[in-house]
Amino acid sequence: MNPEISVVIPVYGSASILPTLVQKLEQSLRAVVGADGFEAVLVHDHGPDNSWEVLKALAADRPWLKGINLRRNAGQHNAVMAGFAHARGRYIITMDDDLQHDPNDIPRIVEALEAGADLVYVRFEARQHALWKRLGSRFNDWVASRLLNKPTGLYLSPFRGIRREVCQTALGYRGPFVYVDGLLLQSTSNFSSITARHHLRQDGKSGYSLRKSIALWMQMATSFSIVPLRFVSLAGIAASGASFLFALIVVARKLMNPDLAVGWSSLIVAILFMGGLQLLALGAIGEYTGRILLNVNNRPQFVVGERCNLDADPTIDS
């Protein structure tokens, strides 16, 4: 019999936190759905420490604790997709591995799903993150509102609850560039949110650097929208119009004042402006072309190396 709740957690560099995380998950979920009503699918994203060995030891006497070890680092969103592919619960919860998301909030997420929502996000009262990360999150939220038609005010949090049917729809995407929230928002418009407390990280440091955050934003921008290409097209039209007007001004000034010497500065400005615009356009086109190439080459979303408390399934190994 399938469990009522599946908790999917990508694991990266959190060996010291895992015992406490597993303990809190068990206490919170057992009180709500009983010993057989839940499972946790922890996906080790080929991190730098011995998290996989710790996870296997914890799962040895806990049948509800499932483990997946990826052969190479796939990224947080790809690791979540690997968890979706193995999760069997009616309601699927995703959360981080650092205990900044409290397992005691999971029953409230399930209540919102049982009330009729397909997708529930957790909004935090005060985020315990560095300033650059909070500002980056706001920028990401602004971009998502325009590229993904995300409703204003809906905070896209990695702490979320999803109905199994919505996850199955998201799993229909087989491309290598995954942005989970983009897939979920394309699958349903029936969502809600709850408010919870954001806790300090228990140990270690976040695996998300500024470089990875920028890469994720690029992934969202170019994998789920053609707005960047439209922006380049509009910028090209605007630049052509501005250049034409500038040319008219130069001609008019020359006709009114034949002795006026047309300087090199105006020419250089025009060349640099148009050259920069052309490079911007080529960069956007190249980004899309590269993603098309990798999709055509069937680059896998993730590659499973080992499992614990899970049967092998060759249909979802990549």
Sine and cosine of phi, psi and omega as CSV:
sin_phi,cos_phi,sin_psi,cos_psi,sin_omega,cos_omega
0.00,0.00,0.70,-0.72,-0.01,-1.00
-0.96,0.28,0.56,-0.83,0.02,-1.00
-0.95,0.31,0.30,-0.95,0.05,-1.00
-0.97,0.25,-0.62,0.78,-0.09,-1.00
-0.80,-0.60,0.74,-0.68,0.17,-0.99
-0.89,-0.46,0.76,-0.65,0.06,-1.00
-0.94,-0.33,0.86,-0.51,-0.01,-1.00
-0.96,-0.27,0.83,-0.56,-0.06,-1.00
-0.72,-0.69,0.89,-0.45,0.16,-0.99
-0.96,0.27,0.69,-0.73,-0.08,-1.00
-0.89,-0.45,0.80,-0.61,0.03,-1.00
-0.49,-0.87,0.92,-0.40,0.09,-1.00
0.88,0.47,0.65,0.76,-0.08,-1.00
-0.74,-0.67,0.59,0.81,-0.04,-1.00
-0.84,0.55,-0.63,0.77,-0.06,-1.00
-0.96,0.28,-0.33,0.94,-0.06,-1.00
-1.00,-0.04,-0.43,0.90,-0.16,-0.99
-0.82,0.57,-0.70,0.71,0.00,-1.00
-0.85,0.53,-0.69,0.72,0.02,-1.00
-0.92,0.39,-0.65,0.76,0.02,-1.00
-0.86,0.51,-0.74,0.67,-0.01,-1.00
-0.89,0.45,-0.66,0.75,0.01,-1.00
-0.88,0.48,-0.71,0.71,-0.02,-1.00
-0.93,0.36,-0.61,0.79,0.06,-1.00
-0.87,0.50,-0.72,0.69,-0.03,-1.00
-0.89,0.45,-0.70,0.71,-0.01,-1.00
-0.89,0.46,-0.70,0.72,-0.07,-1.00
-0.94,0.34,-0.72,0.70,-0.12,-0.99
-0.98,0.18,-0.58,0.82,0.01,-1.00
-0.88,0.47,-0.58,0.82,-0.01,-1.00
-0.94,0.35,-0.37,0.93,-0.08,-1.00
-0.99,-0.12,-0.74,0.67,-0.12,-0.99
-0.85,-0.52,0.12,0.99,0.02,-1.00
0.99,0.15,0.07,-1.00,-0.12,-0.99
-0.92,0.38,-0.49,0.87,-0.08,-1.00
-0.97,-0.23,0.13,0.99,-0.11,-0.99
-0.99,-0.15,0.12,0.99,-0.04,-1.00
-0.52,-0.86,0.29,-0.96,0.13,-0.99
-0.53,-0.85,0.38,-0.93,0.10,-1.00
-0.79,-0.61,0.82,-0.58,0.01,-1.00
-0.95,-0.31,0.96,-0.27,-0.01,-1.00
-0.98,-0.18,0.84,-0.55,-0.07,-1.00
-0.96,-0.29,0.94,-0.34,0.01,-1.00
-0.98,0.18,0.92,-0.39,-0.10,-0.99
-1.00,0.00,0.76,0.65,0.09,-1.00
0.76,0.65,0.84,0.54,-0.05,-1.00
-0.99,0.16,0.00,-1.00,-0.12,-0.99
-1.00,0.07,-0.12,0.99,-0.06,-1.00
-0.88,-0.47,-0.28,-0.96,-0.07,-1.00
-0.99,-0.13,0.59,0.81,-0.02,-1.00
-0.85,0.53,-0.58,0.81,-0.04,-1.00
-0.92,0.39,-0.66,0.75,0.03,-1.00
-0.91,0.42,-0.65,0.76,0.04,-1.00
-0.90,0.44,-0.68,0.73,-0.01,-1.00
-0.90,0.45,-0.68,0.74,0.02,-1.00
-0.90,0.44,-0.64,0.77,0.02,-1.00
-0.91,0.42,-0.65,0.76,0.01,-1.00
-0.93,0.37,-0.55,0.83,-0.05,-1.00
-0.99,0.17,-0.20,0.98,-0.08,-1.00
-0.85,0.53,-0.62,0.78,0.00,-1.00
-0.89,-0.46,0.39,0.92,0.04,-1.00
-0.73,-0.68,1.00,-0.04,-0.03,-1.00
-0.87,0.49,-0.43,0.90,-0.02,-1.00
-0.97,0.24,-0.24,0.97,-0.03,-1.00
-1.00,-0.07,0.92,-0.40,-0.02,-1.00
-0.96,-0.26,0.57,-0.82,0.00,-1.00
-0.77,-0.64,0.63,-0.78,0.06,-1.00
-0.77,-0.64,0.80,-0.60,0.02,-1.00
-0.94,-0.34,0.91,-0.41,0.00,-1.00
-0.99,0.16,0.60,-0.80,-0.05,-1.00
-0.94,0.34,-0.44,0.90,0.01,-1.00
-0.56,-0.83,0.38,-0.92,0.01,-1.00
-0.91,0.41,0.84,-0.55,-0.05,-1.00
-0.95,-0.31,-0.26,0.97,-0.07,-1.00
0.99,-0.17,0.42,-0.91,-0.11,-0.99
-0.85,0.53,-0.73,0.68,-0.09,-1.00
-0.94,0.35,-0.61,0.79,0.07,-1.00
-0.92,0.39,-0.60,0.80,0.04,-1.00
-0.91,0.42,-0.61,0.79,0.06,-1.00
-0.89,0.46,-0.63,0.77,0.05,-1.00
-0.89,0.45,-0.60,0.80,0.07,-1.00
-0.89,0.46,-0.63,0.77,0.06,-1.00
-0.91,0.41,-0.66,0.75,0.05,-1.00
-0.84,0.54,-0.65,0.76,-0.07,-1.00
-0.91,0.41,-0.39,0.92,-0.03,-1.00
-0.96,-0.27,-0.26,0.97,-0.07,-1.00
-0.95,0.31,0.62,-0.79,-0.06,-1.00
-0.88,-0.48,-0.02,1.00,-0.11,-0.99
-0.96,0.27,0.35,-0.94,0.08,-1.00
-0.93,0.36,-0.62,0.79,0.07,-1.00
-0.88,-0.48,0.73,-0.69,-0.05,-1.00
-0.90,-0.44,0.83,-0.56,0.00,-1.00
-0.95,-0.31,0.71,-0.70,0.12,-0.99
-0.91,-0.41,0.61,-0.79,0.02,-1.00
-0.39,-0.92,0.25,-0.97,0.03,-1.00
-0.99,0.14,0.22,-0.98,-0.09,-1.00
-1.00,-0.10,0.06,1.00,-0.16,-0.99
-0.98,-0.18,0.12,0.99,0.01,-1.00
0.91,0.41,0.27,0.96,0.21,-0.98
-0.95,0.31,-0.38,0.92,0.13,-0.99
-0.98,-0.18,0.82,-0.57,-0.11,-0.99
-1.00,0.06,0.86,-0.51,0.06,-1.00
-0.84,0.55,-0.41,0.91,0.02,-1.00
-0.92,0.38,-0.22,0.97,0.05,-1.00
-1.00,0.07,-0.19,0.98,-0.05,-1.00
-0.86,0.50,-0.69,0.72,0.03,-1.00
-0.84,0.55,-0.56,0.83,0.03,-1.00
-0.93,0.36,-0.58,0.82,0.07,-1.00
-0.91,0.42,-0.69,0.72,0.00,-1.00
-0.89,0.46,-0.63,0.78,0.04,-1.00
-0.86,0.51,-0.67,0.74,0.02,-1.00
-0.91,0.41,-0.60,0.80,0.06,-1.00
-0.93,0.37,-0.66,0.75,0.01,-1.00
-0.92,0.40,-0.41,0.91,0.03,-1.00
-0.97,0.25,-0.15,0.99,0.09,-1.00
0.78,-0.62,-0.18,0.98,-0.02,-1.00
-0.96,0.28,0.55,-0.84,0.10,-1.00
-1.00,0.03,-0.47,0.88,-0.12,-0.99
-0.58,-0.81,0.79,-0.61,-0.03,-1.00
-0.80,-0.60,0.82,-0.57,0.07,-1.00
-0.97,-0.26,0.52,-0.85,0.06,-1.00
-0.99,-0.17,0.86,-0.51,0.07,-1.00
-0.99,-0.12,0.72,-0.70,-0.09,-1.00
-0.99,-0.14,0.62,-0.79,0.00,-1.00
-0.91,0.42,-0.70,0.72,0.02,-1.00
-0.47,-0.88,0.89,-0.45,-0.08,-1.00
-0.99,0.17,0.71,-0.70,0.00,-1.00
-1.00,-0.07,0.89,0.46,-0.01,-1.00
-0.80,-0.60,0.28,-0.96,0.08,-1.00
-0.90,0.43,0.38,-0.92,-0.06,-1.00
-0.86,0.52,-0.70,0.72,-0.04,-1.00
-0.88,0.47,-0.53,0.85,-0.02,-1.00
-0.96,0.27,-0.60,0.80,0.04,-1.00
-0.93,0.37,-0.66,0.76,0.04,-1.00
-0.91,0.41,-0.64,0.77,0.05,-1.00
-0.89,0.45,-0.61,0.80,0.03,-1.00
-0.91,0.42,-0.64,0.77,0.04,-1.00
-0.91,0.42,-0.65,0.76,0.04,-1.00
-0.90,0.44,-0.68,0.73,0.02,-1.00
-0.88,0.48,-0.64,0.77,0.01,-1.00
-0.90,0.44,-0.66,0.75,0.02,-1.00
-0.90,0.43,-0.69,0.72,0.00,-1.00
-0.91,0.41,-0.68,0.73,0.00,-1.00
-0.88,0.48,-0.56,0.83,0.02,-1.00
-0.89,0.45,-0.53,0.85,-0.06,-1.00
-1.00,-0.09,-0.51,0.86,-0.02,-1.00
-1.00,-0.02,-0.56,0.83,-0.07,-1.00
-0.95,-0.32,0.08,1.00,-0.06,-1.00
0.84,0.54,0.60,0.80,0.05,-1.00
-0.94,0.35,0.72,-0.69,0.02,-1.00
-0.87,0.49,0.66,-0.75,0.04,-1.00
-0.88,0.47,0.73,-0.68,0.00,-1.00
0.99,-0.12,-0.24,0.97,0.05,-1.00
-1.00,0.09,0.91,-0.41,-0.03,-1.00
-1.00,0.04,0.84,-0.55,-0.02,-1.00
-1.00,0.10,0.99,-0.11,-0.06,-1.00
-0.97,-0.25,0.55,-0.84,0.11,-0.99
-0.95,0.32,-0.16,0.99,0.10,-1.00
-1.00,-0.09,0.98,-0.20,-0.13,-0.99
-0.53,-0.85,0.32,-0.95,0.08,-1.00
-0.83,-0.55,0.66,-0.75,-0.09,-1.00
-0.69,-0.73,0.64,-0.77,0.16,-0.99
-0.94,0.35,0.53,-0.85,-0.07,-1.00
-0.84,0.54,-0.62,0.79,-0.04,-1.00
-0.89,0.46,-0.59,0.81,0.01,-1.00
-0.93,0.37,-0.64,0.77,0.06,-1.00
-0.89,0.46,-0.64,0.77,0.01,-1.00
-0.90,0.45,-0.62,0.79,0.06,-1.00
-0.90,0.43,-0.68,0.73,0.01,-1.00
-0.89,0.46,-0.57,0.82,-0.02,-1.00
-0.93,0.37,-0.22,0.98,0.08,-1.00
-0.92,0.39,-0.32,0.95,0.06,-1.00
-0.98,0.20,0.83,-0.56,-0.07,-1.00
-0.91,-0.41,0.07,1.00,0.00,-1.00
-0.94,0.35,0.34,-0.94,-0.05,-1.00
-0.98,0.19,-0.31,0.95,-0.08,-1.00
-0.98,-0.18,0.99,-0.16,-0.14,-0.99
-0.98,-0.22,0.75,-0.66,0.23,-0.97
-0.78,-0.63,0.98,-0.19,-0.19,-0.98
-0.83,0.55,-0.71,0.71,-0.04,-1.00
-0.89,0.45,-0.59,0.81,0.06,-1.00
-0.88,0.47,-0.69,0.72,0.02,-1.00
-0.91,0.42,-0.65,0.76,-0.03,-1.00
-0.94,0.35,-0.67,0.74,-0.01,-1.00
-0.93,0.37,-0.42,0.91,0.09,-1.00
-0.98,0.21,-0.31,0.95,-0.10,-0.99
-1.00,-0.04,-0.37,0.93,-0.04,-1.00
-0.37,-0.93,0.45,-0.89,0.13,-0.99
-0.89,-0.46,0.20,0.98,0.00,-1.00
-0.98,-0.20,1.00,0.06,-0.06,-1.00
-0.72,-0.69,0.28,-0.96,0.04,-1.00
-0.51,-0.86,-0.04,-1.00,0.00,-1.00
-0.55,-0.83,0.38,-0.93,0.11,-0.99
-0.78,-0.63,0.30,-0.95,0.01,-1.00
-0.95,-0.31,0.69,-0.73,-0.01,-1.00
-0.57,-0.82,0.14,-0.99,0.02,-1.00
-1.00,0.03,0.64,-0.76,0.06,-1.00
-0.98,-0.18,0.84,-0.55,-0.12,-0.99
-0.99,-0.13,0.33,-0.94,0.09,-1.00
-0.92,0.38,0.55,-0.83,0.07,-1.00
-0.89,0.46,0.71,-0.70,-0.09,-1.00
-0.94,0.34,-0.59,0.81,-0.06,-1.00
-0.28,-0.96,0.33,-0.94,0.07,-1.00
0.94,0.35,-0.32,-0.95,0.00,-1.00
-0.69,-0.72,0.35,-0.94,-0.06,-1.00
-0.90,0.43,0.58,-0.81,0.07,-1.00
-0.99,0.13,-0.08,1.00,-0.01,-1.00
-1.00,-0.02,0.93,-0.37,0.07,-1.00
-1.00,-0.10,0.12,-0.99,0.05,-1.00
-0.88,0.48,-0.62,0.79,0.00,-1.00
-0.89,0.46,-0.69,0.72,0.01,-1.00
-0.92,0.38,-0.57,0.82,0.03,-1.00
-0.91,0.42,-0.66,0.75,0.03,-1.00
-0.91,0.42,-0.65,0.76,0.02,-1.00
-0.88,0.47,-0.63,0.78,0.03,-1.00
-0.91,0.42,-0.65,0.76,0.04,-1.00
-0.89,0.46,-0.68,0.74,0.03,-1.00
-0.89,0.46,-0.60,0.80,0.02,-1.00
-0.89,0.45,-0.70,0.71,0.03,-1.00
-0.90,0.43,-0.69,0.72,-0.11,-0.99
-0.93,0.38,-0.60,0.80,-0.13,-0.99
-0.97,-0.23,-0.23,0.97,-0.02,-1.00
-0.99,-0.10,-0.35,0.94,-0.10,-1.00
-0.80,-0.60,0.21,0.98,-0.02,-1.00
-0.33,-0.94,0.50,-0.86,0.12,-0.99
-0.96,-0.27,0.23,0.97,0.01,-1.00
-0.84,0.54,-0.67,0.74,0.03,-1.00
-0.83,0.55,-0.64,0.77,0.03,-1.00
-0.92,0.39,-0.63,0.78,0.05,-1.00
-0.90,0.43,-0.62,0.78,0.03,-1.00
-0.88,0.48,-0.69,0.73,0.01,-1.00
-0.90,0.45,-0.65,0.76,0.01,-1.00
-0.89,0.46,-0.71,0.70,0.01,-1.00
-0.91,0.41,-0.63,0.78,0.04,-1.00
-0.89,0.45,-0.63,0.78,0.05,-1.00
-0.89,0.45,-0.66,0.75,0.04,-1.00
-0.90,0.44,-0.70,0.71,0.00,-1.00
-0.89,0.46,-0.66,0.75,-0.01,-1.00
-0.91,0.41,-0.64,0.77,0.03,-1.00
-0.90,0.44,-0.67,0.74,0.03,-1.00
-0.90,0.44,-0.69,0.73,0.01,-1.00
-0.90,0.44,-0.66,0.76,0.01,-1.00
-0.90,0.43,-0.63,0.78,0.01,-1.00
-0.91,0.42,-0.69,0.72,0.03,-1.00
-0.90,0.45,-0.65,0.76,0.02,-1.00
-0.89,0.46,-0.63,0.77,0.02,-1.00
-0.91,0.42,-0.65,0.76,0.03,-1.00
-0.88,0.47,-0.66,0.76,0.01,-1.00
-0.89,0.45,-0.68,0.73,0.00,-1.00
-0.90,0.43,-0.69,0.73,0.00,-1.00
-0.90,0.43,-0.69,0.73,-0.02,-1.00
-0.89,0.46,-0.68,0.73,0.00,-1.00
-0.91,0.42,-0.60,0.80,0.01,-1.00
-0.93,0.38,-0.62,0.79,0.01,-1.00
-0.93,0.36,-0.61,0.79,0.00,-1.00
-0.97,0.24,-0.44,0.90,-0.03,-1.00
-0.66,-0.76,0.99,0.10,-0.07,-1.00
-0.84,0.54,-0.43,0.90,-0.03,-1.00
-0.99,0.16,-0.09,1.00,-0.04,-1.00
-0.94,0.35,0.82,-0.57,0.02,-1.00
-1.00,0.07,0.80,-0.60,0.03,-1.00
-0.99,0.16,0.90,-0.43,-0.11,-0.99
-0.98,0.18,0.30,-0.95,0.04,-1.00
-0.95,0.32,-0.40,0.92,-0.07,-1.00
-0.87,0.50,-0.69,0.73,0.00,-1.00
-0.90,0.44,-0.61,0.79,0.01,-1.00
-0.91,0.41,-0.70,0.72,-0.01,-1.00
-0.90,0.43,-0.67,0.74,0.02,-1.00
-0.86,0.51,-0.70,0.71,-0.01,-1.00
-0.90,0.45,-0.68,0.74,-0.01,-1.00
-0.90,0.43,-0.72,0.70,-0.01,-1.00
-0.91,0.42,-0.64,0.77,-0.01,-1.00
-0.90,0.44,-0.77,0.63,-0.02,-1.00
-0.93,0.36,-0.60,0.80,0.03,-1.00
-0.90,0.44,-0.69,0.72,0.03,-1.00
-0.89,0.46,-0.63,0.77,0.02,-1.00
-0.91,0.41,-0.64,0.77,0.02,-1.00
-0.91,0.42,-0.66,0.75,0.05,-1.00
-0.90,0.43,-0.62,0.78,0.06,-1.00
-0.87,0.49,-0.71,0.70,0.01,-1.00
-0.89,0.45,-0.70,0.71,0.01,-1.00
-0.89,0.45,-0.61,0.79,0.02,-1.00
-0.89,0.45,-0.70,0.71,0.02,-1.00
-0.89,0.45,-0.70,0.71,0.01,-1.00
-0.90,0.44,-0.65,0.76,0.02,-1.00
-0.90,0.44,-0.62,0.78,0.03,-1.00
-0.88,0.47,-0.72,0.69,0.02,-1.00
-0.91,0.41,-0.67,0.74,-0.02,-1.00
-0.89,0.45,-0.66,0.75,0.03,-1.00
-0.88,0.47,-0.65,0.76,0.01,-1.00
-0.92,0.38,-0.61,0.79,0.06,-1.00
-0.88,0.47,-0.69,0.73,0.00,-1.00
-0.86,0.51,-0.73,0.69,-0.03,-1.00
-0.93,0.37,-0.52,0.85,0.09,-1.00
-0.93,0.37,-0.68,0.73,0.01,-1.00
-0.90,0.44,-0.57,0.82,0.00,-1.00
-0.98,0.20,0.01,1.00,0.05,-1.00
0.85,0.52,0.69,0.73,0.11,-0.99
-0.88,0.47,0.77,-0.64,-0.08,-1.00
-0.95,0.31,0.50,-0.87,0.10,-1.00
-0.93,0.38,-0.63,0.77,-0.02,-1.00
-0.36,-0.93,0.35,-0.94,0.03,-1.00
-0.78,-0.63,0.89,-0.45,-0.03,-1.00
-0.99,0.16,0.78,-0.62,0.03,-1.00
-0.99,-0.17,-0.65,0.76,-0.09,-1.00
-0.44,-0.90,0.47,-0.89,0.05,-1.00
-0.76,-0.65,0.40,-0.91,0.20,-0.98
-0.71,-0.71,0.69,-0.73,-0.08,-1.00
0.87,0.49,0.41,0.91,0.05,-1.00
-0.69,-0.72,0.63,-0.78,0.08,-1.00
-0.98,0.18,0.53,-0.85,0.03,-1.00
-0.91,0.40,0.63,-0.78,0.04,-1.00
-0.65,-0.76,0.99,-0.17,-0.08,-1.00
-0.90,0.45,-0.29,0.96,-0.03,-1.00
-0.97,0.26,-0.25,0.97,-0.03,-1.00
-0.81,-0.59,0.40,0.92,0.03,-1.00
-0.98,0.21,-0.14,0.99,0.03,-1.00
-0.43,-0.90,0.00,0.00,0.00,0.00
